[in-house]
Amino acid sequence: MAKRASFRYWCLGFATLLLCLLGPPAIAQLPPSTTPAPVVIAQAASSLDAQAKTAYQQGQYQQAIDLLQQAQQGYQAQGNVRQAAIAGSNLSLAYQQLGDWEAAATVLQQANTDLAGQEISALVQAQLLDVAGKLQFARGDFLAAIDTWQQTTDLYTQLGDFERQALSRLHQVQAQQSQGLYQQVFRTLRDLQGEVEAQPDSALKTKILRKLGDSLRAIGELEKAGTALQESLAIAQALDNPSLVAATTLSLGNLEQGRFKVAFEQISSAAALRHAQQSLAYYQEAASLDDGVLGIQARLNVMQLLTNPIVAQWDTAIRFYPTVRDRLAELPPGRTAIYGYVGLAENLITVNTERDVIDPNWSEIGALLATAQAQAETLGDARAQSLILGTLAHLYEQTDQYSDTVALAQQALALAKPIQADDLNYRWYWQLGRSYQAQGQTEPAIQAYTEAFNTLDTIRNNLVTTNPDVRFSFRDTIEPIYRELASLLLTTVPEFSMSANLKADTPQNQAYLRQARDVIEALQVAELDDYFQAPCTEVGRDRVSIDEAVDKTDTTAAVLYTAMLGDRLEVILKVPQQSDLVHYSAPAPRPRVDETFTQFRTALVTGANTFQYSRQVYDWLLKPAVDAGLVSPDRIKTLIFVLDGKLRLLPMAALHDGESWLAEKYAVSLILGLEVRDPQPLPAQENLQILAASLTDPPPSEASTYGPLPNVNKELDTIEATAAPTTLLRDEAFTAKALGRQLRESDYAVVHLATHGEFGRNRQNTFILAADDRVDLDTLGTLFRQIEAEDTSRLEMLVLSACKTATGSSREVLGIAGAAVRSGA
């Protein structure tokens, strides 16, 4: 576990909840005040303001706060209301960097109150709004942030300040992404890219193209990001500006590292290695061009890549480590240096836990964290102190010093809680849970894991959408918490045993089983959110719990919740009209389970004999319940499955009990979680409005990949022959625009789309084909959400026919699930 934990912690080393995508916001400035004031006081306030700006830029936020408070008092003594107010807005920025949202909101509100009735320039107004937008975004009020940054965009446009206008639009993009508004994201980026292209080549254009590329990388548009960054680099090189070249080269290194992680996820080892090598080359070039902060960041990124367990260049990393350590020592105290020490320490912990040799020793790594802690204490940076103590707890965990680990994690929590740093809190609760569990303290472990789960659940969407590194490492940074908590809960509850007729019938055991089931469902939702890089909840209005549905609506249905854990495959069973849940497990290690599922899937696809595998999966999932009489065809007619991992790739109807297929005895249904649309009967045939679309030949741009579908129009003929009211879109008539118009203008209960489609490992690679182009998952989601928002349609059934569905990755199935979720069917 320690080895995997090291990778998880590395990925989280810099995964703090970002206040903005584009780096620390700039301290705002006003023109010199014309209000008469004593010269000495004016000079003192101005000097304090300048010192505060320097401290802020160096990451010395508490010092910046102290200086700004003094400057504000000086301006107030002068009677200079505007300068005092702008100092207050800058105070808000500094408080935001420390995570003190209440203080940030208070001083910003006071600044706006002081300026009420004052004549202020459009520039000052825009700067105040920009600070407000950052605070709204940091507190999760994304729609308000979008509106605020639209106002700043308009003001900067009026002022002719293209750089600030572009940055405001990129801020909007991040907030739009967090709301899942991808059509707006793409439109904003497309428009901005067009405007940037029209600008003459300059340092400003290089900078904006670089930030545009970083934004595109953050939403997963890696190819478009590469185009923008390469253009930025070309202009910087033509300008012969080493600083600009270094900055863009660093961004290109980050992009290649993102491509490396994607290639690895897609099981493309050669491509992953190629991207890793290119990333290292970019980082090394950036380091050679810059001796300052940017060069140090490049060196830290080199260490990050070398110590990634996938790359595993341990010896090279150890040789490179002293260079990074010595460069960090040259930095002034501040966030950059502190986070650099923490990241370097995590790199070295990874190296030591992955190798047989402990070098450097644990004390030397601890000394790096001690240096960082001394700086953080001097600066009064509670967030940084919490990060350091939590990392030190992780260090002690490697040497099984669990009492010290618990004490340090508790100190880290004590610092993070008052500033509402939940992106740190869940990590430290997770640390506590692991430590308690290692000591056999089950109850405290469950409590700590539950706190980690609850905290993560409140911030997961923001964490995943604002930090691409977290998104790429979802399986190592977020998913384990769900699985480890579910495993701990289920281990605590006795399994169902036919011989002893043992049920988990105590109130505490039932509570644990229901909590485990909730955690499994939450993991399903988290995976969908990760897939879409945004919240992805079903849009259907009338929802009922699955327990209620099987107890009242369909009393012949049983529900099986599956969980693939490290050492076993777990099943939680809900039978109708019985309040108690039961659970049982197959003691099969995860690798064996994965291999069996893969072989089953391969046999199904190739037409080979599946009996051996279908019988094995049946024995794991159903045999204990059937043998105990909990599930039998005389009382159960429908089996409803909530499937985990690679189980999603297997048709449950194809399981075999040694005598017959599951489909011969039961109806089989798959659902995503514990709530479903309130099941309603379809309208009578004469009132059943159907929209059916088909595409025989793919558009010319896709002809090299997809062949004709000669039978799809026969499908539509068959549907039309049912005499149900049907609208048909055949071939050239089936365009994205026509599909959208039909969905908006008519109330369809059934939508049937017979066309090629792909369901890939991410939403960017999930689409269906129309006559004019691809219709991606985001567009489909937008169309379906529009009709739901208008409250004019109740789509009951969505049929995707002739699509090329998932071909072997459990992640690809999320694309199919997402189509259903976003349609509301």
HURAHU-V387323 format. One record per residue. N is the residue number from 0. RES is the residue in one small letter. OMEGA is omega in whole degrees, 0 to 359 (999 if undefined). Layout:
n;res;omega
N;RES;OMEGA
N;RES;OMEGA
This chain:
n;res;omega
0;m;183
1;a;181
2;k;180
3;r;180
4;a;180
5;s;180
6;f;179
7;r;184
8;y;177
9;w;182
10;c;180
11;l;187
12;g;178
13;f;185
14;a;175
15;t;181
16;l;188
17;l;174
18;l;174
19;c;185
20;l;195
21;l;178
22;g;182
23;p;179
24;p;183
25;a;173
26;i;181
27;a;180
28;q;175
29;l;171
30;p;179
31;p;181
32;s;176
33;t;180
34;t;179
35;p;179
36;a;176
37;p;185
38;v;183
39;v;180
40;i;181
41;a;180
42;q;180
43;a;181
44;a;179
45;s;179
46;s;178
47;l;178
48;d;180
49;a;178
50;q;179
51;a;179
52;k;178
53;t;180
54;a;180
55;y;181
56;q;179
57;q;179
58;g;179
59;q;193
60;y;179
61;q;177
62;q;177
63;a;179
64;i;180
65;d;181
66;l;181
67;l;177
68;q;178
69;q;179
70;a;180
71;q;178
72;q;178
73;g;179
74;y;179
75;q;177
76;a;177
77;q;188
78;g;182
79;n;186
80;v;184
81;r;180
82;q;178
83;a;181
84;a;180
85;i;174
86;a;177
87;g;178
88;s;177
89;n;172
90;l;179
91;s;178
92;l;182
93;a;177
94;y;178
95;q;180
96;q;178
97;l;180
98;g;180
99;d;188
100;w;182
101;e;178
102;a;179
103;a;180
104;a;183
105;t;183
106;v;178
107;l;177
108;q;179
109;q;179
110;a;180
111;n;178
112;t;181
113;d;183
114;l;180
115;a;181
116;g;178
117;q;173
118;e;180
119;i;182
120;s;177
121;a;180
122;l;179
123;v;179
124;q;180
125;a;181
126;q;177
127;l;178
128;l;180
129;d;177
130;v;179
131;a;179
132;g;179
133;k;179
134;l;178
135;q;180
136;f;182
137;a;181
138;r;175
139;g;179
140;d;191
141;f;181
142;l;177
143;a;179
144;a;178
145;i;181
146;d;181
147;t;181
148;w;172
149;q;177
150;q;179
151;t;177
152;t;180
153;d;181
154;l;180
155;y;176
156;t;178
157;q;182
158;l;183
159;g;181
160;d;187
161;f;182
162;e;182
163;r;176
164;q;180
165;a;180
166;l;178
167;s;179
168;r;177
169;l;173
170;h;178
171;q;181
172;v;181
173;q;179
174;a;177
175;q;179
176;q;181
177;s;176
178;q;182
179;g;182
180;l;189
181;y;177
182;q;176
183;q;178
184;v;184
185;f;180
186;r;180
187;t;181
188;l;179
189;r;180
190;d;181
191;l;180
192;q;178
193;g;179
194;e;178
195;v;181
196;e;182
197;a;180
198;q;174
199;p;179
200;d;183
201;s;176
202;a;179
203;l;180
204;k;178
205;t;182
206;k;183
207;i;176
208;l;178
209;r;180
210;k;176
211;l;177
212;g;178
213;d;179
214;s;179
215;l;176
216;r;184
217;a;179
218;i;175
219;g;179
220;e;191
221;l;180
222;e;178
223;k;177
224;a;179
225;g;179
226;t;181
227;a;182
228;l;178
229;q;177
230;e;176
231;s;181
232;l;181
233;a;180
234;i;179
235;a;178
236;q;179
237;a;178
238;l;181
239;d;182
240;n;184
241;p;181
242;s;178
243;l;178
244;v;181
245;a;182
246;a;180
247;t;178
248;t;176
249;l;178
250;s;177
251;l;175
252;g;177
253;n;178
254;l;180
255;e;177
256;q;174
257;g;178
258;r;178
259;f;181
260;k;178
261;v;180
262;a;178
263;f;177
264;e;181
265;q;177
266;i;177
267;s;189
268;s;182
269;a;179
270;a;180
271;a;179
272;l;180
273;r;180
274;h;178
275;a;179
276;q;179
277;q;178
278;s;178
279;l;181
280;a;179
281;y;180
282;y;181
283;q;178
284;e;180
285;a;180
286;a;181
287;s;183
288;l;187
289;d;178
290;d;184
291;g;184
292;v;182
293;l;178
294;g;178
295;i;178
296;q;178
297;a;179
298;r;176
299;l;179
300;n;174
301;v;178
302;m;179
303;q;183
304;l;181
305;l;183
306;t;172
307;n;182
308;p;177
309;i;179
310;v;171
311;a;176
312;q;189
313;w;183
314;d;178
315;t;180
316;a;181
317;i;177
318;r;184
319;f;187
320;y;182
321;p;179
322;t;180
323;v;180
324;r;182
325;d;178
326;r;179
327;l;181
328;a;181
329;e;182
330;l;172
331;p;179
332;p;181
333;g;183
334;r;182
335;t;180
336;a;183
337;i;181
338;y;176
339;g;178
340;y;180
341;v;179
342;g;179
343;l;178
344;a;179
345;e;176
346;n;184
347;l;174
348;i;178
349;t;181
350;v;183
351;n;181
352;t;179
353;e;181
354;r;176
355;d;183
356;v;175
357;i;183
358;d;3
359;p;183
360;n;184
361;w;180
362;s;179
363;e;177
364;i;177
365;g;180
366;a;176
367;l;180
368;l;177
369;a;177
370;t;179
371;a;181
372;q;179
373;a;178
374;q;183
375;a;179
376;e;179
377;t;182
378;l;182
379;g;184
380;d;184
381;a;181
382;r;179
383;a;178
384;q;179
385;s;179
386;l;181
387;i;181
388;l;178
389;g;177
390;t;177
391;l;175
392;a;177
393;h;177
394;l;179
395;y;178
396;e;182
397;q;181
398;t;175
399;d;176
400;q;192
401;y;178
402;s;177
403;d;178
404;t;180
405;v;182
406;a;181
407;l;179
408;a;178
409;q;175
410;q;179
411;a;177
412;l;181
413;a;178
414;l;186
415;a;184
416;k;182
417;p;180
418;i;175
419;q;179
420;a;186
421;d;177
422;d;171
423;l;184
424;n;184
425;y;178
426;r;181
427;w;173
428;y;178
429;w;177
430;q;178
431;l;181
432;g;179
433;r;182
434;s;178
435;y;181
436;q;179
437;a;179
438;q;179
439;g;180
440;q;191
441;t;183
442;e;176
443;p;179
444;a;179
445;i;180
446;q;181
447;a;178
448;y;179
449;t;176
450;e;178
451;a;180
452;f;181
453;n;180
454;t;180
455;l;183
456;d;181
457;t;186
458;i;190
459;r;182
460;n;181
461;n;182
462;l;183
463;v;185
464;t;184
465;t;183
466;n;183
467;p;180
468;d;176
469;v;182
470;r;181
471;f;185
472;s;182
473;f;185
474;r;181
475;d;186
476;t;187
477;i;184
478;e;183
479;p;180
480;i;179
481;y;185
482;r;181
483;e;177
484;l;179
485;a;180
486;s;181
487;l;180
488;l;183
489;l;176
490;t;183
491;t;186
492;v;178
493;p;178
494;e;174
495;f;180
496;s;181
497;m;183
498;s;181
499;a;184
500;n;186
501;l;176
502;k;178
503;a;191
504;d;174
505;t;180
506;p;181
507;q;179
508;n;178
509;q;177
510;a;179
511;y;180
512;l;179
513;r;177
514;q;178
515;a;179
516;r;177
517;d;180
518;v;179
519;i;178
520;e;180
521;a;177
522;l;177
523;q;180
524;v;180
525;a;179
526;e;176
527;l;177
528;d;179
529;d;180
530;y;183
531;f;183
532;q;180
533;a;175
534;p;183
535;c;179
536;t;181
537;e;185
538;v;179
539;g;188
540;r;186
541;d;186
542;r;174
543;v;176
544;s;180
545;i;177
546;d;180
547;e;181
548;a;183
549;v;178
550;d;187
551;k;186
552;t;180
553;d;186
554;t;176
555;t;182
556;a;174
557;a;183
558;v;178
559;l;177
560;y;183
561;t;178
562;a;177
563;m;182
564;l;189
565;g;186
566;d;184
567;r;173
568;l;185
569;e;174
570;v;170
571;i;187
572;l;173
573;k;176
574;v;187
575;p;175
576;q;173
577;q;188
578;s;184
579;d;170
580;l;171
581;v;176
582;h;176
583;y;185
584;s;172
585;a;183
586;p;181
587;a;179
588;p;183
589;r;179
590;p;180
591;r;179
592;v;179
593;d;181
594;e;179
595;t;180
596;f;180
597;t;180
598;q;177
599;f;181
600;r;180
601;t;179
602;a;178
603;l;184
604;v;184
605;t;181
606;g;179
607;a;180
608;n;184
609;t;191
610;f;183
611;q;184
612;y;182
613;s;177
614;r;180
615;q;180
616;v;176
617;y;180
618;d;180
619;w;191
620;l;192
621;l;189
622;k;179
623;p;181
624;a;179
625;v;180
626;d;181
627;a;181
628;g;178
629;l;179
630;v;177
631;s;185
632;p;181
633;d;179
634;r;179
635;i;180
636;k;184
637;t;173
638;l;180
639;i;184
640;f;165
641;v;193
642;l;183
643;d;171
644;g;185
645;k;174
646;l;181
647;r;182
648;l;187
649;l;174
650;p;183
651;m;179
652;a;183
653;a;175
654;l;185
655;h;182
656;d;183
657;g;179
658;e;184
659;s;177
660;w;180
661;l;182
662;a;179
663;e;184
664;k;187
665;y;162
666;a;185
667;v;179
668;s;176
669;l;175
670;i;183
671;l;185
672;g;190
673;l;177
674;e;179
675;v;172
676;r;178
677;d;187
678;p;180
679;q;176
680;p;175
681;l;176
682;p;174
683;a;188
684;q;182
685;e;179
686;n;184
687;l;181
688;q;183
689;i;170
690;l;181
691;a;181
692;a;180
693;s;179
694;l;181
695;t;182
696;d;179
697;p;176
698;p;184
699;p;182
700;s;182
701;e;187
702;a;181
703;s;182
704;t;186
705;y;178
706;g;178
707;p;174
708;l;191
709;p;187
710;n;185
711;v;179
712;n;173
713;k;175
714;e;182
715;l;177
716;d;180
717;t;178
718;i;181
719;e;182
720;a;180
721;t;180
722;a;173
723;a;179
724;p;189
725;t;172
726;t;184
727;l;171
728;l;184
729;r;170
730;d;186
731;e;180
732;a;182
733;f;176
734;t;178
735;a;181
736;k;180
737;a;178
738;l;180
739;g;180
740;r;180
741;q;181
742;l;181
743;r;191
744;e;183
745;s;183
746;d;183
747;y;174
748;a;181
749;v;172
750;v;183
751;h;182
752;l;181
753;a;185
754;t;174
755;h;175
756;g;177
757;e;173
758;f;189
759;g;183
760;r;174
761;n;186
762;r;179
763;q;182
764;n;179
765;t;186
766;f;166
767;i;181
768;l;168
769;a;185
770;a;184
771;d;184
772;d;172
773;r;170
774;v;187
775;d;185
776;l;179
777;d;179
778;t;177
779;l;180
780;g;179
781;t;180
782;l;182
783;f;179
784;r;179
785;q;182
786;i;176
787;e;182
788;a;180
789;e;176
790;d;181
791;t;187
792;s;172
793;r;180
794;l;183
795;e;185
796;m;174
797;l;180
798;v;175
799;l;187
800;s;178
801;a;179
802;c;168
803;k;187
804;t;186
805;a;188
806;t;175
807;g;179
808;s;178
809;s;180
810;r;180
811;e;180
812;v;179
813;l;176
814;g;177
815;i;178
816;a;181
817;g;178
818;a;178
819;a;181
820;v;185
821;r;177
822;s;185
823;g;184
824;a;999
